[in-house]
Amino acid sequence: MTNQNARRSALKTFGLAAGTALLSATGQSQAMAADTASLLPGGAGNLAELTKRLAAAPRRRDFKTVPMILERPDQWDHEALSAVIGYRGSPKQVWDNTDLGGPWLNLMRNALNAQIWSYKHPDFLVVSATHGSAHLSLFDQSAWDKYGLAKMSGDKFAANTLLGSKPAEAMGNGDHESADGAFSSHDNSISALLKRGAVFLSCHNAIWELAEKLLAANANPDKLPLDALAADLTNHIIPSAIVTPGAVATLVELQQVGFHYAS
């Protein structure tokens, strides 16, 4: 091999290694960016800024164990949650969502539509404080498969269909009055709401209680102890969601800074 060829080979190897490292470091951000490709309305400057901040904020999904009660900010998605609490736009609303099979996604969509186009509030922020059975929607499909979460849903869902994009989403934000478009009832999905700037909060207490139920049901293929099982479940929360110490407690934090409560 000539010196020139050796140099080219070394540069190619270096480039591949650097690219691999970059992909590893940015994979989570890319996953969140894909989740939040914009369906934001025009004029939503504050909401667009928040969406960018949340896409860049780290989400920890590498736990080995977690305690029953979280006591340190590094045990939840503190940076992302702080961005939501500090949101400068208005108005802002937090939904207390507990029923996986209920109309919660439809209600959040309707709230967005009326606030944006009826009341002319493009920076309206809607947040889901997700717990109870609704929290199952924030686990990725691999967790549903691994732990048989369809059974935990009461067999109402064979898979986590609330996460996936629907055909209506592909119509984009060109016509908000389209009866079968991205802002209609044909697109009641977490995917579409994320693209509209909605925020989904995950509940550590719901994760811990699910881990207890899985242990009791012997649905624990890796034979993990409770704290490690709860950690593995936390690692399967979708990248765009924000893990909090507890949804109900976080409701208080949001209400103290002007979020309107809805259920």
ABEGO torsion letter per residue (X at the ends): XBAAAAAAAAAAAAAAAAAAAAAAAAAAAAAAAAAABBABBBGBAAAAAAAAAAAABBBBAABABBBABBABAAABBAAAAAAAAABABOBBBBBBBABAABAAAAAAAAAAAAAAAAAGBAABBBBBBBBEAAAAAABBAAAAAAAGAAAAAGGABABBAAABBBAAAAAEAABAABAABAABAAABBAAAAAAAGBBBBBBAAAAAAAAAAAAAAGBBAAGBBAAAAAAAAAAABBAABBBBAEAAAAAAAAAAAGBBBBX
